Amino acid sequence: MSPQSAGNTRLKAARQHAGYASQQAFADALTQAAPRIGLGQVEVSVRQVRRWESSSPPWPRADYQRLLVHVLQLPIEELGFEPPWQMPSAAPGSAPGPRSAAAPAALPIPRATNSVQPLTIGADYSSITAAHRRMYLSVQPSHLHPTVVEHTRLGLHLLSETSGVAHRLLAGALAESELLAGRIEFFDLRQPTEADATFVRALQAAGAAEDALLGAAVLAHAAFIPGWAQRRDEAAERLRAARTYARRGNAKPNFFAWIDAVEAECESICGRHADALRLITHAEEILGAGADHNSPEWFTWFSPARLAAFKGSTQLKAGRLAQARETLTAALAGLLPDEGKQRTVILADLAAVDVAQKKPEAACTRIHEVLDQLASTWYATGMERVREVRHALDPWADADFVRKVDDRLYSWQTTLSALQR
């Protein structure tokens, strides 16, 4: 099967990432947007959307272009359309420019043109992707991120020089690399806008690889962005799409348990604690059922200990402090030695439990543990949790044990490191 058989995967990926699960929903959104941008009554039909998502999409007329760009927030050339005139900057295989420090746009996935690379190129590129996956556990994110980004640029260029199995293998590895870049941007560097655009690129590459399971992983990660911003409906739409892709990709039960955990965290942040705990219970039942949990080698971010960390965080937000302490303590004990980033989050949540139970000195002891870990394994999400705990410690701000925490939080080295990252 050729890479083009899935149709215009770039437009489809952008549509689904924007929250429009069906072609009908997308057509309705385009029609409703027309009066808002001064186009009057322009009706977009499902048939039109279907043509745009075909393997040979027609170049949209001017008013449709305005609508597509407005609704999807991406340039028209990066939605899988080829203009009827020659555009050197958009030629397949052309090297993309540097990523903007602001909101980087999705890059077009080139179609296979001719095979000038050896058949081993997909495996060679994938081996580097796998190395970056392992490095994520120990290499400073500000050091690893530029390397991963350059790797994705190489992969994008190579796609136009491969075909067949090598093309699909390369596209899958590119999707994983884009996913890793997005995870670093969101969790390690706290750059949600950049991460959201990167996840679009990851979804487009997964579409080119026809890898539904990898697409599900991208969509579930993308749900964190609106979820953490308390845009519940948008997060829920992305998670519905993730579950659909997971079913299509014959995901194992533990993959669905992870999606439950992602949704639970989003629901908890939005204040829906009962719904969050129900989802956690369902995920625990899945993991406890003894089913086959073999997963792709890139599925490295979930385990029973990680689920317990989700659960403890949810219990903390729900005010179930004794349960949260017990759950988080068990989660901490279940972590592997190389899971330093997750360790910072669990320790910070335990410190938050201490504060809520009026044990400020114990909370400060926990914070020092987190800062020790962050000194060797930086994780912006962990530092954010620390700052939340420090804010809760304000009633004890004059105590010596709190001042010692402040001395570490606002030392020259810590402050400069935070600014540099």
C-alpha positions in Angstrom: 0.0 0.0 0.0 1.4 3.4 -1.0 1.8 6.2 1.5 -0.8 8.3 -0.4 -3.6 5.7 0.0 -4.8 7.2 3.3 -5.7 10.5 1.5 -4.7 14.0 2.6 -3.4 13.0 6.0 -2.1 16.5 6.7 -5.5 18.1 6.5 -7.1 15.2 8.4 -4.6 15.4 11.2 -5.0 19.2 11.5 -8.8 18.8 11.6 -8.7 16.2 14.3 -6.1 18.1 16.3 -8.3 21.1 16.2 -11.1 19.1 17.8 -13.3 18.2 14.8 -13.7 14.5 15.0 -15.9 14.2 11.9 -16.0 15.7 8.5 -19.5 17.0 9.2 -18.4 18.8 12.4 -15.5 20.4 10.4 -17.9 21.4 7.6 -20.2 23.0 10.1 -17.4 24.9 11.8 -16.2 26.3 8.4 -19.7 27.4 7.5 -20.3 29.1 10.8 -17.0 30.9 10.6 -17.7 32.5 7.3 -19.8 35.4 8.6 -17.3 36.1 11.4 -14.5 36.8 8.9 -16.6 38.8 6.5 -17.4 36.2 3.9 -21.1 36.2 4.3 -23.1 33.0 3.9 -20.6 30.5 2.5 -21.7 26.9 2.9 -19.1 24.2 3.1 -20.5 20.7 2.5 -19.3 17.3 3.8 -18.7 16.4 0.2 -16.3 19.3 -0.2 -14.4 18.3 2.9 -14.3 14.7 1.6 -12.7 16.0 -1.6 -10.1 18.0 0.3 -9.2 14.9 2.3 -8.9 12.7 -0.7 -5.5 11.5 -2.1 -5.8 14.2 -4.8 -7.3 17.2 -3.1 -8.2 20.2 -5.3 -6.6 23.6 -4.6 -9.3 25.5 -2.6 -10.8 28.6 -4.0 -9.9 31.9 -2.2 -12.8 32.1 0.2 -12.3 28.4 1.2 -8.6 29.1 1.8 -9.5 31.9 4.2 -11.9 29.7 6.1 -9.4 26.8 6.3 -6.6 29.0 7.6 -8.9 30.8 10.0 -10.4 27.6 11.6 -7.2 25.5 11.6 -4.7 28.3 12.2 -2.2 26.9 9.7 -1.0 28.1 6.3 -2.9 26.7 3.4 0.3 25.2 1.8 0.8 23.1 5.0 -2.6 21.4 4.9 -1.8 19.0 2.1 -2.8 21.1 -0.9 -0.5 21.6 -3.8 -0.9 24.9 -5.6 -1.5 24.9 -9.4 1.6 26.9 -9.9 5.2 26.2 -9.0 6.2 27.3 -5.4 9.8 26.6 -4.7 9.5 27.2 -1.0 6.8 24.5 -0.8 8.5 22.0 -3.1 8.6 18.4 -1.8 11.8 17.7 0.0 12.8 21.3 0.5 14.5 22.0 3.8 12.2 23.7 6.3 13.3 26.9 7.9 14.1 27.2 11.6 11.3 26.7 14.1 10.0 30.0 15.4 10.3 30.7 19.1 6.7 31.7 19.0 4.0 29.3 17.6 5.7 27.2 15.0 3.5 26.1 12.2 3.1 22.5 11.1 5.5 21.4 8.3 4.1 19.7 5.2 4.8 16.0 5.0 6.3 15.4 1.5 5.0 12.6 -0.6 7.4 9.9 -1.8 8.8 10.9 -5.2 11.7 8.6 -5.9 13.9 6.2 -3.9 17.3 7.7 -3.7 18.0 6.4 -0.2 19.1 2.8 0.6 16.4 0.4 2.0 18.1 0.6 5.4 17.4 4.3 5.8 14.2 3.8 7.7 15.9 1.5 10.2 18.9 3.8 10.5 16.8 6.8 11.2 14.7 4.8 13.7 17.7 3.7 15.7 18.6 7.4 16.4 15.0 8.0 17.4 15.2 5.2 19.8 18.5 6.6 21.3 16.8 9.9 21.8 14.0 8.1 23.6 16.5 6.6 26.1 18.4 9.9 26.5 15.2 11.6 27.6 15.5 9.9 31.0 18.9 11.6 31.8 19.9 14.3 29.4 19.0 17.9 30.2 15.9 18.8 28.2 17.4 22.1 27.0 20.3 20.1 25.6 18.3 17.2 24.1 15.5 19.3 22.5 17.6 21.0 19.8 19.0 17.7 18.8 15.6 16.1 18.5 14.3 19.0 16.5 17.2 18.7 14.0 16.5 15.0 13.8 12.9 15.7 12.8 14.1 18.1 10.1 16.3 15.4 8.7 13.4 12.9 8.7 11.1 15.3 6.9 13.7 15.8 4.2 14.3 12.0 3.8 10.7 11.3 3.4 10.7 12.6 -0.1 13.6 10.3 -1.0 12.1 7.1 0.1 9.1 4.9 -0.8 7.3 1.7 0.3 8.3 0.1 3.6 11.2 2.4 4.2 8.9 5.5 3.8 6.4 4.2 6.3 9.1 3.2 8.8 10.7 6.6 8.4 7.4 8.4 8.8 6.7 6.4 12.0 10.1 7.2 13.5 9.5 10.9 12.5 6.2 10.9 14.3 7.8 9.5 17.4 10.6 12.1 17.3 8.0 14.9 16.9 6.1 13.4 19.8 9.2 13.5 21.9 9.9 17.1 21.0 6.4 18.0 21.9 6.6 16.2 25.3 9.9 18.1 26.1 8.3 21.4 25.1 5.2 20.8 27.2 6.4 18.9 30.3 10.0 19.9 30.6 10.2 23.4 29.2 6.6 24.5 29.8 6.0 25.8 26.3 2.4 24.7 25.6 1.9 26.8 22.4 5.0 25.3 20.8 4.1 21.8 22.0 0.6 22.1 20.4 2.0 22.9 17.0 4.6 20.1 17.4 1.8 17.6 18.1 0.2 18.6 14.8 3.4 17.7 13.0 3.6 14.4 14.9 0.0 13.5 14.0 0.7 14.3 10.3 3.7 12.1 10.3 1.7 9.3 12.1 -0.8 9.6 9.3 1.9 9.3 6.6 3.0 6.1 8.4 -0.6 4.9 8.7 0.2 4.2 12.4 -3.1 4.6 14.2 -1.7 3.7 17.6 1.0 6.3 17.4 -1.7 8.8 16.3 -3.6 7.9 19.5 -0.5 8.6 21.6 -0.1 12.0 20.0 -3.8 12.9 20.4 -3.8 11.9 24.1 -0.7 13.9 24.8 -2.3 16.9 22.9 -5.2 16.6 25.3 -3.0 17.7 28.2 -2.7 21.2 26.7 -6.3 22.2 26.9 -6.8 20.0 29.9 -4.2 21.8 32.0 -5.7 25.1 30.8 -9.2 24.0 32.0 -10.6 23.9 28.5 -12.5 20.7 29.3 -14.5 20.3 26.1 -11.5 20.6 23.9 -9.5 18.1 25.9 -12.5 15.7 25.9 -12.7 15.9 22.1 -9.0 15.0 21.6 -9.3 12.1 24.0 -12.3 10.7 22.1 -10.2 10.9 19.0 -7.4 9.2 20.8 -9.6 6.3 21.9 -10.9 5.9 18.4 -7.4 5.7 17.0 -6.4 3.3 19.8 -9.2 0.9 18.9 -8.3 1.2 15.2 -4.7 0.4 16.1 -5.6 -2.6 18.2 -4.2 -1.1 21.3 -3.5 -3.3 24.3 -5.5 -2.8 27.5 -2.8 -0.8 29.3 -2.8 1.8 26.5 -6.5 2.4 27.2 -5.7 2.6 30.9 -3.2 5.3 30.2 -5.8 7.3 28.2 -8.1 6.9 31.2 -5.4 8.3 33.4 -4.8 11.3 31.1 -8.5 12.1 31.1 -8.6 11.7 34.9 -5.9 14.3 35.3 -7.7 16.7 32.9 -11.0 16.2 34.8 -9.3 16.7 38.1 -7.7 20.0 37.0 -11.2 21.1 35.9 -12.6 20.4 39.3 -14.5 17.2 38.4 -12.9 15.0 41.0 -15.6 12.3 41.2 -15.3 11.7 37.4 -11.5 11.7 37.7 -11.5 9.0 40.4 -14.0 6.9 38.5 -11.6 6.9 35.5 -8.7 6.0 37.7 -10.7 3.1 39.1 -11.5 1.9 35.6 -7.8 2.1 34.7 -6.8 0.1 37.8 -9.4 -2.6 36.8 -7.9 -2.8 33.3 -4.3 -3.2 34.7 -5.5 -5.8 37.2 -7.3 -7.9 34.7 -4.2 -9.8 33.8 -4.7 -9.2 30.0 -1.8 -9.0 27.5 -0.1 -5.6 28.1 2.6 -5.8 25.5 3.0 -2.4 23.9 5.2 -0.7 21.3 8.7 0.0 22.5 8.0 3.8 22.4 5.2 3.4 25.0 7.5 4.2 27.9 5.6 6.7 30.0 3.1 4.5 31.8 3.2 1.8 34.4 1.3 0.8 37.6 3.4 3.2 39.6 2.6 6.1 37.1 -1.1 5.3 37.5 -0.7 5.4 41.2 0.9 8.9 40.8 -2.1 10.0 38.8 -4.4 8.6 41.4 -2.6 10.3 44.3 -2.6 13.6 42.6 -6.3 13.3 42.0 -7.0 12.3 45.6 -5.0 15.3 46.7 -7.0 17.7 44.6 -10.2 16.1 45.9 -9.1 16.7 49.5 -8.7 13.0 50.4 -5.4 13.7 52.1 -4.9 10.4 54.0 -5.6 8.4 50.9 -3.4 10.6 48.8 -0.5 10.2 51.2 -0.8 6.4 51.1 -1.2 6.2 47.3 1.7 8.6 46.6 4.0 6.8 49.0 3.3 3.5 47.2 3.8 5.2 43.8 7.2 6.6 45.0 8.3 3.1 46.1 7.2 1.6 42.8 9.3 3.9 40.6 12.4 2.6 38.7 15.8 4.2 39.5 15.8 6.1 36.2 12.4 7.7 36.7 13.8 10.9 38.3 11.4 13.3 36.6 8.4 11.4 37.9 10.0 11.3 41.3 10.0 15.1 41.5 6.3 15.3 40.8 5.4 12.6 43.4 7.6 14.2 46.1 6.1 17.6 45.4 2.6 16.2 45.7 3.6 14.6 49.0 4.8 18.0 50.2 1.4 19.4 49.2 -0.2 16.8 51.4 2.0 17.8 54.3 1.0 21.4 53.9 -2.7 20.6 53.7 -2.3 18.6 56.9 -0.5 21.5 58.6 2.9 19.9 58.6 5.0 22.7 57.0 8.4 21.6 58.2 7.8 18.1 56.8 6.7 19.8 53.5 10.0 21.7 53.4 12.0 18.5 53.9 10.2 17.1 50.9 10.9 20.2 48.8 14.6 19.8 49.5 14.4 16.3 48.2 12.7 17.6 45.0 15.3 20.2 44.5 18.1 17.7 45.0 16.5 15.6 42.2 15.9 18.6 40.0 19.6 19.5 40.2 20.4 16.3 38.3 17.2 15.8 36.3 15.5 19.0 35.4 11.7 18.9 34.9 9.7 22.1 34.6 6.5 20.3 35.7 8.2 19.2 38.9 9.5 22.8 39.6 5.9 24.1 39.0 4.6 21.7 41.7 7.4 23.0 44.0 6.3 26.6 43.5 2.7 25.7 44.2 3.7 24.1 47.5 5.8 27.1 48.3 2.8 29.4 47.7 0.8 27.3 50.1 3.6 27.7 52.7 3.1 31.5 52.9 1.4 31.4 56.4 4.8 30.0 57.7 7.0 32.3 55.5 8.9 33.7 58.5 9.9 30.2 59.8 13.5 29.2 59.4 12.7 26.0 57.5 10.7 28.0 54.9 13.5 30.6 54.6 15.9 27.8 53.9 13.7 26.6 51.1 13.6 30.2 49.7 17.4 30.3 49.9 17.6 27.4 47.5 14.7 28.4 45.3 16.2 31.9 44.8 19.9 31.1 44.8 22.0 32.6 42.0 22.5 29.2 40.4 18.8 28.1 40.6 17.4 31.4 39.3 19.8 31.6 36.4 19.3 27.9 35.5 15.5 28.5 35.5 15.9 31.5 33.2 18.2 29.7 30.8 15.9 26.7 30.6 
